[in-house]
Amino acid sequence: MRHATEHAHLATAELDTALRGGPFHVALRAAIAARGLPLQRVQHHLSRYGVKVGVTSLSYWQQGARRPQRPESLRAVRALEEILQLPDESLIRLLTETDQRPTAGRPAGRSYRLLTEASNALDRLRAELGWSLDGGLHTLGHHECVRIGARRELAAREAHHIVRAHRDGVDRFVAVHHGDPGCRPADIRVRALENCRTGRIRWDQDTGVLVAELLFGTRLRAGDTFLFRYGIEDGTAGAAREYLHRFGFPGGQYALQVRFDGAALPVRCHRFAQHSPAAPRSGRHELPVTGPHHCVHVVEPRIRPGIVGIAWDWE
């Protein structure tokens, strides 16, 4: 009995370590071992969730020979978190972070942990400004132009918004800027460029998130449209490797353009999308850097909740 208890404690400790540091296949193997379930039983439990996965696939997953990637496989991973009594998103997070670890010639993207921490900081900063949900505005069009400087840094960006109020009394918008790791939010500048002026500004040093009120100078009535433009001057961090935008609500057109300094051109660029920070990246499409303007762009005809971005590799 004592031996069995010690073995259970050891399995639990190994599982805790694997869930914290991964990789995915080690955590999955440790979770299955800690619960004492043969793969046939795991497969049976999955079928009760309406998910069909073969024993061979489960074996490959826990050996690291294959990784879940298809939508049905990702449904299975979420079901496994419940079957194996794991915290929500614990396996999905490791799967995503493995997707984004650097390989030869490909830098890491923002991890699930960083995106989640930034999201938590953003919620807190918005609350400080009294801004909740969509702020009474529906996006009809959102165009962004990001400028990457000669030091490969995120030098600046400019945003042009077309919005429609869906309630009376809306008189402001809260702009969000996610600085790259190592940025200095206190030195980032917000410029009101058209049909607005800057109000209160708040930031979080640890995550590099900055929020700024843009005051319209008029109160919109439900159904009114409004156009405004603002800019962010950053340049306070090191080399940028991607720019992404997260949408919480559906809307109209979104266009993102990234312009590179002629002295610092990437070797390749691609677009990507994510349903959520915990989801794997999908929709990868290579983007040629056009000359003489040295820029790439993506256009989404209809905004959907989730993440859209452009990533690039340096030499």
C-alpha positions as CSV (number, residue, x, y, z in Angstrom):
1,M,0.0,0.0,0.0
2,R,2.8,2.3,0.9
3,H,4.5,1.6,-2.4
4,A,1.3,2.4,-4.3
5,T,0.9,5.7,-2.4
6,E,4.5,6.8,-3.1
7,H,4.0,5.9,-6.8
8,A,0.8,8.0,-6.9
9,H,2.6,11.0,-5.3
10,L,5.4,10.6,-7.8
11,A,3.0,10.5,-10.8
12,T,1.2,13.6,-9.5
13,A,4.5,15.5,-9.1
14,E,5.6,14.5,-12.6
15,L,2.2,15.7,-13.9
16,D,2.4,19.1,-12.2
17,T,5.9,19.6,-13.6
18,A,4.9,18.6,-17.1
19,L,1.8,20.9,-17.0
20,R,3.9,23.8,-16.1
21,G,6.8,23.3,-18.5
22,G,5.6,20.9,-21.2
23,P,6.1,19.9,-23.8
24,F,2.6,18.7,-24.8
25,H,3.3,15.0,-25.3
26,V,5.1,14.7,-22.0
27,A,2.2,16.4,-20.1
28,L,-0.4,14.2,-21.9
29,R,1.6,11.0,-21.1
30,A,2.0,12.1,-17.4
31,A,-1.7,12.9,-17.1
32,I,-2.8,9.5,-18.5
33,A,-0.3,7.8,-16.2
34,A,-1.5,9.8,-13.2
35,R,-5.1,8.7,-13.8
36,G,-4.1,5.1,-14.4
37,L,-6.1,4.8,-17.6
38,P,-5.2,2.5,-20.5
39,L,-5.5,4.1,-23.9
40,Q,-8.5,1.9,-24.7
41,R,-10.4,3.5,-21.8
42,V,-9.3,7.0,-22.8
43,Q,-10.6,6.3,-26.3
44,H,-13.9,5.1,-24.8
45,H,-14.3,8.2,-22.7
46,L,-13.6,10.4,-25.8
47,S,-16.4,8.6,-27.7
48,R,-18.8,9.6,-24.9
49,Y,-17.9,13.2,-25.7
50,G,-18.7,12.5,-29.4
51,V,-15.0,12.6,-30.4
52,K,-13.5,9.8,-32.4
53,V,-9.8,9.2,-32.0
54,G,-7.9,6.0,-32.5
55,V,-5.8,4.3,-29.9
56,T,-2.9,4.5,-32.3
57,S,-3.3,8.3,-32.6
58,L,-3.4,8.6,-28.8
59,S,-0.2,6.6,-28.6
60,Y,1.5,8.8,-31.2
61,W,0.4,11.9,-29.3
62,Q,1.8,10.9,-26.0
63,Q,5.1,9.7,-27.7
64,G,5.5,13.0,-29.5
65,A,5.5,11.2,-32.9
66,R,2.5,13.2,-34.0
67,R,0.6,16.2,-32.7
68,P,-3.1,17.1,-32.8
69,Q,-3.7,19.7,-35.4
70,R,-7.1,19.1,-37.2
71,P,-10.3,20.6,-35.6
72,E,-11.5,17.2,-34.6
73,S,-8.2,16.5,-32.9
74,L,-8.3,19.8,-31.0
75,R,-11.8,19.0,-29.8
76,A,-10.3,15.7,-28.5
77,V,-7.6,17.7,-26.6
78,R,-10.2,19.8,-24.9
79,A,-12.2,16.7,-24.0
80,L,-9.0,15.1,-22.6
81,E,-8.6,18.0,-20.2
82,E,-12.0,17.1,-18.6
83,I,-11.5,13.3,-18.8
84,L,-8.1,13.5,-17.2
85,Q,-9.3,16.1,-14.6
86,L,-6.8,18.8,-15.8
87,P,-7.2,22.6,-15.5
88,D,-9.0,24.2,-18.4
89,E,-6.7,25.1,-21.4
90,S,-3.7,23.4,-19.8
91,L,-3.1,21.0,-22.7
92,I,-4.2,23.4,-25.4
93,R,-1.8,26.0,-23.9
94,L,1.1,23.6,-24.2
95,L,0.1,22.6,-27.7
96,T,0.0,26.3,-28.7
97,E,3.3,27.2,-27.1
98,T,4.9,24.2,-28.8
99,D,3.6,25.6,-32.1
100,Q,5.2,28.9,-31.4
101,R,8.6,27.8,-30.1
102,P,11.4,29.0,-32.3
103,T,12.8,26.6,-34.9
104,A,15.7,27.2,-37.4
105,G,14.9,30.4,-39.3
106,R,11.5,30.9,-37.5
107,P,11.3,33.1,-34.3
108,A,8.7,32.4,-31.6
109,G,5.4,34.1,-31.6
110,R,3.6,35.5,-28.6
111,S,2.8,32.6,-26.3
112,Y,-0.5,31.8,-24.7
113,R,0.8,33.0,-21.4
114,L,1.9,36.4,-22.7
115,L,-1.4,36.9,-24.5
116,T,-3.4,35.9,-21.5
117,E,-1.4,38.2,-19.2
118,A,-1.8,41.1,-21.6
119,S,-5.6,40.4,-21.8
120,N,-5.9,40.5,-18.0
121,A,-4.0,43.8,-17.9
122,L,-6.1,45.2,-20.6
123,D,-9.3,44.4,-18.8
124,R,-8.0,46.1,-15.7
125,L,-6.9,49.2,-17.5
126,R,-10.1,49.5,-19.4
127,A,-12.0,49.2,-16.1
128,E,-9.9,52.1,-14.7
129,L,-11.2,54.3,-17.6
130,G,-14.8,53.1,-17.2
131,W,-14.8,51.4,-20.6
132,S,-16.6,48.1,-20.9
133,L,-17.4,45.7,-23.7
134,D,-17.6,47.5,-27.1
135,G,-18.2,51.0,-25.6
136,G,-21.4,51.5,-27.6
137,L,-19.6,51.5,-30.9
138,H,-19.9,49.1,-33.8
139,T,-16.9,48.9,-36.2
140,L,-17.7,49.6,-39.9
141,G,-14.0,49.9,-41.0
142,H,-10.7,49.7,-39.3
143,H,-7.4,50.3,-41.2
144,E,-4.0,50.1,-39.5
145,C,-0.5,51.0,-40.9
146,V,2.4,49.7,-38.8
147,R,5.9,51.0,-39.4
148,I,9.0,48.9,-38.6
149,G,12.1,51.0,-38.2
150,A,15.8,50.6,-39.2
151,R,16.6,48.8,-35.9
152,R,13.8,46.3,-36.7
153,E,11.7,47.9,-33.9
154,L,8.0,48.7,-34.0
155,A,8.5,52.4,-34.6
156,A,4.9,53.6,-34.9
157,R,1.5,52.8,-36.1
158,E,-1.5,54.7,-37.3
159,A,-5.2,53.7,-37.1
160,H,-8.2,55.0,-39.0
161,H,-11.6,54.0,-37.6
162,I,-15.1,54.2,-39.0
163,V,-17.7,53.5,-36.3
164,R,-21.4,53.6,-35.8
165,A,-23.0,54.2,-32.3
166,H,-25.6,51.7,-31.2
167,R,-26.7,53.7,-28.2
168,D,-27.1,57.4,-27.3
169,G,-24.4,59.4,-25.6
170,V,-21.2,57.8,-26.9
171,D,-18.4,60.5,-26.9
172,R,-15.1,58.6,-26.8
173,F,-13.1,55.5,-27.8
174,V,-10.4,53.7,-25.9
175,A,-7.4,52.8,-28.1
176,V,-5.2,49.9,-27.2
177,H,-1.5,49.4,-27.9
178,H,0.4,46.2,-27.2
179,G,4.1,47.1,-27.0
180,D,6.7,44.4,-27.8
181,P,8.6,42.7,-24.9
182,G,11.0,45.1,-23.3
183,C,9.1,48.2,-24.3
184,R,8.8,51.3,-22.1
185,P,5.1,52.3,-22.0
186,A,5.8,55.5,-20.2
187,D,7.8,56.7,-23.2
188,I,5.2,55.7,-25.8
189,R,3.3,58.7,-27.3
190,V,-0.3,58.8,-28.4
191,R,-1.3,61.4,-31.1
192,A,-4.8,62.4,-31.9
193,L,-4.7,63.0,-35.7
194,E,-8.3,63.7,-36.8
195,N,-11.7,64.3,-35.2
196,C,-10.5,63.5,-31.7
197,R,-8.3,64.6,-28.9
198,T,-6.4,62.5,-26.3
199,G,-7.8,62.1,-22.8
200,R,-6.6,59.8,-20.0
201,I,-3.8,57.4,-20.7
202,R,-2.9,54.3,-18.6
203,W,-0.4,51.5,-19.0
204,D,1.0,48.3,-17.5
205,Q,4.7,48.0,-17.4
206,D,5.0,44.2,-17.1
207,T,2.9,43.4,-20.2
208,G,3.6,46.6,-22.3
209,V,-0.2,47.3,-22.7
210,L,-1.2,50.9,-23.1
211,V,-4.8,52.3,-23.3
212,A,-5.7,55.9,-24.2
213,E,-9.0,57.7,-24.4
214,L,-9.8,59.5,-27.6
215,L,-12.4,62.1,-27.0
216,F,-14.8,63.0,-29.9
217,G,-15.9,66.4,-28.7
218,T,-19.5,65.5,-29.5
219,R,-22.1,63.0,-28.2
220,L,-23.3,60.5,-30.8
221,R,-26.8,59.3,-31.0
222,A,-27.7,55.7,-31.8
223,G,-27.2,55.2,-35.5
224,D,-24.7,58.1,-36.0
225,T,-21.5,57.3,-37.8
226,F,-18.1,58.8,-36.9
227,L,-14.6,58.8,-38.4
228,F,-11.4,59.4,-36.4
229,R,-7.7,58.8,-36.7
230,Y,-4.9,58.5,-34.2
231,G,-1.2,57.4,-34.1
232,I,1.1,55.7,-31.7
233,E,4.8,56.5,-31.5
234,D,6.7,53.6,-29.9
235,G,10.2,52.6,-30.9
236,T,11.1,51.6,-27.3
237,A,11.6,47.9,-27.6
238,G,13.9,45.5,-29.5
239,A,13.3,43.7,-32.8
240,A,9.7,43.2,-33.7
241,R,8.7,39.9,-35.2
242,E,4.9,40.2,-35.6
243,Y,2.0,42.5,-35.3
244,L,-1.4,41.2,-34.3
245,H,-4.9,42.6,-33.5
246,R,-7.4,40.8,-31.3
247,F,-11.1,41.4,-32.0
248,G,-13.8,40.8,-29.4
249,F,-16.8,41.5,-31.6
250,P,-17.8,41.1,-35.3
251,G,-17.6,44.1,-37.5
252,G,-16.8,45.5,-40.9
253,Q,-13.6,45.6,-42.9
254,Y,-10.2,45.3,-41.3
255,A,-7.0,46.1,-43.2
256,L,-3.5,45.8,-41.8
257,Q,-0.4,47.1,-43.6
258,V,3.2,46.6,-42.3
259,R,5.8,48.9,-43.8
260,F,9.5,48.1,-43.3
261,D,12.5,50.5,-43.4
262,G,14.6,49.9,-46.5
263,A,17.6,49.3,-44.2
264,A,15.9,46.4,-42.4
265,L,13.9,44.1,-44.7
266,P,12.7,40.7,-43.5
267,V,13.5,37.5,-45.4
268,R,9.9,36.4,-45.4
269,C,6.4,37.4,-44.2
270,H,3.1,35.6,-43.6
271,R,-0.4,36.3,-42.4
272,F,-2.0,34.2,-39.6
273,A,-5.2,33.9,-37.7
274,Q,-6.3,32.4,-34.3
275,H,-9.7,31.8,-33.0
276,S,-8.4,32.6,-29.5
277,P,-5.1,32.9,-27.7
278,A,-5.3,29.2,-26.7
279,A,-6.0,28.1,-30.3
280,P,-3.2,27.1,-32.7
281,R,-2.4,29.5,-35.4
282,S,-4.1,28.8,-38.8
283,G,-4.7,30.5,-42.1
284,R,-1.0,30.9,-42.8
285,H,-0.3,32.6,-46.2
286,E,3.0,33.9,-47.4
287,L,3.1,37.7,-48.2
288,P,5.7,39.0,-50.6
289,V,7.4,42.3,-49.6
290,T,6.6,44.7,-52.4
291,G,9.0,47.3,-53.6
292,P,9.7,50.2,-53.7
293,H,7.4,50.7,-50.7
294,H,8.7,47.6,-48.7
295,C,5.3,46.7,-47.3
296,V,2.9,43.8,-46.9
297,H,-0.8,43.8,-46.1
298,V,-3.9,41.7,-45.3
299,V,-7.5,42.6,-45.8
300,E,-10.4,41.0,-43.9
301,P,-13.7,41.9,-45.5
302,R,-15.6,41.1,-42.3
303,I,-14.2,41.2,-38.8
304,R,-14.8,38.1,-36.7
305,P,-13.9,37.6,-33.1
306,G,-10.4,36.3,-32.8
307,I,-6.9,37.3,-33.8
308,V,-5.5,38.4,-37.2
309,G,-1.8,39.3,-37.7
310,I,1.3,39.4,-39.8
311,A,4.6,37.8,-38.8
312,W,8.0,37.9,-40.3
313,D,11.5,36.4,-40.1
314,W,14.8,38.3,-40.0
315,E,18.0,36.9,-41.4
